[in-house]
Amino acid sequence: MSMHTVSLNKAYGGTQGVYRHASHETRTDMTFSVYVPPHAAGTRLPVVWYLSGLTCTHANVTEKGEFRSACAEFSLIFVAPDTSPRGEGVPGDPANAYDFGLGAGFYVDATQEPFARNYRMWSYVTEELPKLVAENFPVDASRQSILGHSMGGHGALTIALRHPDRYRSASAFAPIVAPSQVPWGIKALGGYLGDARQAWRKHDAVALIEDGARLSELLVDYGDADQFLTEQLRPELLQGACEKAKIPLTLRRQSGYDHSYYFISTFMADHLRWHAERLKG
Ligand SMILES: N[C@@H](CCC(=O)N[C@@H](CS)C(=O)NCC(=O)O)C(=O)O
């Protein structure tokens, strides 16, 4: 699998890169960013996957996430994929909707037309991109963690719940925890997966936990001034599911914070420290 370098910039002694490759999953070119911290030649480093929210590309967190200082301090590689396929012929014009189509892939493999051909973000993020990253960067694949924001928090939680042996830890900022029960999720899962709600359950963190999926622990932050909190995010549903399933959840309500990267960047280093502790050794 080949990729080409779009940009490389030295930062905190390491390298922030942006790369593009032809994806066989999405049948489009895909762009992603990777920060590699300073390290001794020949060493393999733990990797943290960051999944972004609605309307985002790799660039939002890369430019506004303020993760590099902590990644350099804790020796973490940080990978940020795009949130959907893009390009000529890809359906889902964002002029029609910001919450479905381009920039809103929801980390599922679509089964419905006309989306099934390109919208394969589940397989892209869990299979294709990890292989490409392992081939091209000094990652230790036995030490991986995943985190995300909003729609990307949904992606991080569902991916971690379905791959408990692959990721040592999972966390989220303001995640959509029960897409089957909120407007963003009902629109996206219905549009990509169809009306048969049974197929939605493996893309719904709360439903996965109800159906028996387990994680050793979870860290979730949200802001109490988040404009999406009560209608779309509903952290209390995750809290209830985790309590029932006895999954230790650290759920922090951050006073005055909204849904933006001002919130995410404030708590980014904290999450990365938490992951780094679990990625040791
Ligand atoms: N304000 C956005 C709503 C979507 C939104 O808040 N997106 C979040 C993720 S769910 C985000 O990170 N946006 C991009 C950014 O802040 O850079 C819009 O109406 O387009």
The ligand as a Tripos MOL2 file, in Angstrom:
@<TRIPOS>MOLECULE
LIG
   20    19     1     0     0
SMALL
NO_CHARGES

@<TRIPOS>ATOM
      1 N1        -21.2020   24.0050   14.3130 N.3       1 LIG1
      2 C1        -21.2900   22.8730   13.4470 C.3       1 LIG1
      3 C2        -21.9720   21.7440   14.1390 C.3       1 LIG1
      4 C3        -21.1670   20.5550   14.0350 C.3       1 LIG1
      5 C4        -20.0790   20.5510   15.0680 C.2       1 LIG1
      6 O1        -20.1180   21.2080   16.1170 O.2       1 LIG1
      7 N2        -19.0950   19.7960   14.7570 N.am      1 LIG1
      8 C5        -18.0780   19.5160   15.6910 C.3       1 LIG1
      9 C6        -17.9810   18.0230   15.7570 C.3       1 LIG1
     10 S1        -19.5570   17.2800   16.1530 S.3       1 LIG1
     11 C7        -16.7370   20.0660   15.2570 C.2       1 LIG1
     12 O2        -15.7340   19.6370   15.7630 O.2       1 LIG1
     13 N3        -16.7190   20.9670   14.2710 N.am      1 LIG1
     14 C8        -15.5130   21.4320   13.6510 C.3       1 LIG1
     15 C9        -14.6280   22.3790   14.4110 C.2       1 LIG1
     16 O3        -15.0130   22.9130   15.4640 O.co2     1 LIG1
     17 O4        -13.4660   22.5820   13.9660 O.co2     1 LIG1
     18 C10       -22.0650   23.1670   12.1980 C.2       1 LIG1
     19 O5        -23.2020   23.5890   12.3360 O.co2     1 LIG1
     20 O6        -21.4970   22.9450   11.1100 O.co2     1 LIG1
@<TRIPOS>BOND
     1     1     2 1
     2     2     3 1
     3     2    18 1
     4     3     4 1
     5     4     5 1
     6     5     6 2
     7     5     7 1
     8     7     8 1
     9     8     9 1
    10     8    11 1
    11     9    10 1
    12    11    12 2
    13    11    13 1
    14    13    14 1
    15    14    15 1
    16    15    16 2
    17    15    17 1
    18    18    19 2
    19    18    20 1
@<TRIPOS>SUBSTRUCTURE
     1 LIG1         1 GROUP 0 **** ****
